Amino acid sequence: MAYSNRSQLAMLAGNYDEAVAWGARAIELAEQLGQTEILVHSLNNVGTAEMQAGRPAGQPTLERSLALALADGLEEHAARAYTNLAYTALIRRDYPLASRYLDEGIRYCTERDLDTWRLYLLVSQARADFEQGRWTEATRTVELVLDDPRTAPVSRIEALAILGRVRARRGDPGVWPPLDEALALGTGTGELLRLGPVAVALAEAAWLEGDPAAARSVVEDALDLAERARSYGWLAGELAFWRWRLGGPDRLPPGGSRMLRPNRSGCRWPATGRPRPPAGGARLPL
């Protein structure tokens, strides 16, 4: 299990090649020894790392982890596989794939009282709704998550960021309290994956209010983390976009990916899922 744990830590840090290397060693040993639980854990790490790195082999590897977990009744591992399949589909804007695993995962976790995983998946569902312009549905879901005392801090951070972004786009009151709480929680982790989405939310709210200076320092702090990590290219690219929107340079950090590409009209999105604004004249930043 030590090799698989090393793989997981590397994957979470965005060190994809290292995650795959340690995970491959763990997979080989687990298969030799017939250790299904370790095999499931290792496949999850490797598949998630490869999917985040944009490698085609990642999805079948992660799906194999899920299938083995379901077959052996490894509920926590199955919930983790659903979570990572949905999450990696979302960062690629593959909304049909994300929807499939969100629906299956939420149902699976609800039936087995896996509340921490269920709440995390609900936040991902809210993100999918938000990015596709279903703001009412996104708001309803994040409020459900935020009202639940079992919600873990990592889930609460993103739920608060989504709530603040919806309010900012609609011009609703109460934009800053959820964003301020999300910033406090995200800063406390010192992790790009937690602070980055909050910085993006603050940047959008500040830009919509015509006060770009209000978010510049937070965006720069998050970009500093991205430069040190040299990973999570999609998030680094989004942060770089918002730095440009707030009046900063159009420059990507090392490893950044232009999923959001600045141009005169706003930005271009990948073909897998273009966000669509709802009717009613709501304010959109892009």
GITA-V271818 format. One line per field, one symbol per residue. ss: DSSP state (H for helix, E for strand, L for the rest). psi: psi as a letter, one per 40 degrees, with the letter a starting at -180 (. if undefined). burial: I if it has 9 or more other ideal C-beta (glycine too) atoms within 8 Angstrom, else O. A space follows every 50 residues. Layout:
ss: ???
psi: ???
burial: ???
//
This chain:
ss: LHHHHHHHHHHHLLLHHHHHHHHHHHHHHHHHHLLHHHHHHHHHHHHHHH HHLLLLHHHHHHHHHHHHHHHHLLHHHHHHHHHHHHHHHHHLLLHHHHHH HHHHHHHHHHHLLLHHHHHHHHHHHHHHHHHLLLHHHHHHHHHHHHLLLL LLHHHHHHHHHHHHHHHHHHLLLLHHHHHHHHHHHHHHHLLHHHHHHHHH HHHHHHHHLLLLHHHHHHHHHHHHHHHHHLLLHHHHHHHHHHHHHLLLLL LLLLLLLLLLEEELLEEELLLLLLLLLLLLLLLLLL
psi: ddddddddddddeegdddddddddddddddddefgddddddddddddddd ddefhdeddddddddddddddefgddddddddddddddddeefgdddddd dddddddddddefgddddddddddddddddeeegddddddddddddehee hidddddddddddddddddefiifdddddddddddddddehddddddddd ddddddddefgddeeddddddddddddddfafdddddddddddddeeaig hiiheihgdhhhadebihiieeghihiiiefihie.
burial: OOIIOIIIOIIOOIIIOIIIIIIIIIIOIIOOOOOIIIIIIIIIIIIIII IIOOOOOIIOIIIIIIOIIIOIOIIOIIIIIIIIIIIIIIIIIIIOIIIO IIOIIIOIIOOOOIIIIIIIIIIIIIIIIIIIIIIOIIIOIIIIIIOIOO IIOIIIIIIIIIIIIIIIIIOOOOIOOIIOIIIOIIIOIOOIIIIIIIII IIIIIIIIIOOIOOIIOIIIIIIOIIIOIIIIIIIIIIIIIIIIIIOOOO OIIOIIIIIIOOOOOOIOIOOOIOIOOIOOOIOOIO
//
